[in-house]
Amino acid sequence: MEDFRNILYATDFSDSSDFAFGHALLLARKFNAQLGIIHVINEPVDLRGFYVPHITFEKLEEEIEQGAQKMMERFCRTHVGDYEAVSTFVVPGIPYDEIIKKAVEISADLIVMGTHGRTGLDHVLFGSTAEKVVRKSPVPVMTVHCRGDD
């Protein structure tokens, strides 16, 4: 196995994602790797044509992106500590697709992400971003199941 030079960690800012970050940071420190942190803003439903008071669709997208950027900044302040080889990415799109695109773009050696542990109808209805990344990624993927998700 080769050393990891670039690790991409995907987060939705949930507890299971936060738990997985500890593993990503540990690996980044161990291999002195560049650590990319990505959050994908799910494409919002296009509400044009519906009555949405006091806000335009473009303004809504802008506010969602600003909120995600603030969450990313807060996440980094809280979790990254003194590790300096970090890049952050907040992008709109389909989560599994954007995670894979970014991993390829930055030549990641590994993608690290948490799993929510959805089962049954939840899994059928919502699917699993982690599962789709594992199935479709040309980059190895490490999934971390949060202990409290059972």
C-alpha positions in Angstrom: 0.0 0.0 0.0 1.3 3.4 -0.9 1.2 6.4 1.4 -1.8 8.7 1.2 -0.8 12.1 -0.2 -4.3 13.6 -0.7 -7.3 12.6 1.4 -10.8 13.9 0.7 -13.2 13.9 3.6 -16.9 14.4 2.8 -19.2 15.9 5.3 -22.9 16.8 5.7 -22.2 18.2 9.1 -24.1 15.4 10.9 -22.8 13.6 14.0 -21.9 10.5 11.9 -19.9 12.8 9.5 -18.1 14.4 12.5 -17.2 11.0 13.9 -15.7 10.0 10.6 -13.6 13.2 10.5 -11.4 11.9 13.4 -10.3 9.0 11.2 -9.6 11.3 8.2 -7.6 13.7 10.3 -5.6 10.8 12.0 -4.7 9.4 8.6 -3.8 12.9 7.2 -1.5 13.4 10.2 0.0 10.0 10.0 0.9 10.3 6.3 1.4 14.1 6.4 -1.2 14.3 3.7 -3.2 17.2 2.2 -6.7 17.0 3.6 -9.6 18.2 1.5 -12.9 18.7 3.2 -16.0 18.9 1.0 -19.6 19.7 1.7 -22.1 19.3 -1.2 -25.2 21.5 -1.1 -28.0 19.4 -2.5 -29.5 21.1 -5.5 -32.6 22.8 -4.2 -35.9 22.1 -5.8 -36.7 24.8 -8.3 -39.5 26.8 -6.8 -40.0 29.2 -9.7 -43.6 29.3 -10.6 -44.7 28.7 -7.0 -45.6 31.4 -4.5 -42.6 31.9 -2.3 -43.0 35.2 -0.4 -40.2 37.8 -0.1 -37.4 35.8 -1.7 -36.2 35.0 -5.2 -34.9 31.6 -6.1 -31.4 33.1 -6.8 -31.4 34.7 -3.4 -32.4 31.4 -1.7 -29.5 29.7 -3.4 -27.2 32.4 -2.3 -28.3 32.2 1.3 -28.0 28.5 1.3 -24.4 28.7 0.0 -23.5 31.4 2.6 -25.0 29.3 5.4 -23.0 26.2 4.2 -19.8 28.3 4.0 -20.4 29.4 7.6 -21.0 25.8 8.7 -17.7 24.8 7.0 -15.8 27.6 8.8 -17.3 26.6 12.2 -16.6 22.9 11.5 -12.9 23.7 10.8 -12.6 25.9 13.9 -14.0 23.2 16.0 -12.4 20.1 14.5 -9.3 20.8 12.5 -7.1 22.2 15.3 -3.5 22.9 14.3 -3.4 20.8 11.1 -2.6 23.3 8.4 -2.6 21.2 5.2 -6.3 21.6 4.7 -8.5 22.8 1.8 -12.2 23.3 1.9 -14.8 23.0 -0.8 -18.5 23.9 -0.7 -20.2 23.0 -4.0 -23.7 22.6 -5.2 -24.9 19.4 -6.9 -25.7 15.8 -6.4 -23.6 14.7 -3.4 -22.1 11.4 -4.6 -21.3 12.8 -8.0 -19.6 16.0 -6.7 -17.6 14.0 -4.1 -16.3 11.7 -6.8 -15.6 14.6 -9.2 -13.6 16.5 -6.5 -11.7 13.4 -5.5 -10.5 12.9 -9.1 -9.9 16.7 -9.5 -7.5 16.8 -6.5 -6.0 13.4 -7.2 -7.2 12.0 -3.9 -5.7 8.7 -2.8 -8.6 8.1 -0.4 -12.1 9.4 0.3 -13.3 9.2 3.9 -17.0 9.6 4.8 -19.4 8.6 7.5 -22.5 6.5 7.1 -25.8 7.2 8.7 -26.7 3.5 9.0 -30.1 3.9 7.3 -32.0 0.7 6.9 -35.3 -0.5 5.5 -37.7 2.0 4.0 -35.4 5.0 4.8 -32.6 3.4 2.8 -34.9 2.6 -0.1 -36.4 6.1 -0.2 -33.2 8.2 0.4 -30.5 5.8 -0.7 -27.0 6.2 0.6 -24.6 8.8 -0.6 -21.8 6.7 0.9 -23.0 3.5 -0.9 -23.1 5.4 -4.2 -19.6 6.8 -3.7 -18.3 3.3 -2.9 -19.9 1.8 -6.0 -19.0 4.5 -8.5 -15.7 6.0 -7.3 -12.4 5.2 -9.0 -10.7 6.3 -5.8 -10.7 4.0 -2.7 -13.3 4.9 -0.1 -13.2 4.4 3.6 -16.6 4.6 5.3 -17.0 5.0 9.0 -20.2 3.9 10.7 -21.0 6.1 13.7 -21.5 4.0 16.8 -24.6 5.9 17.8 -26.4 5.2 14.5 -27.7 1.7 15.3 
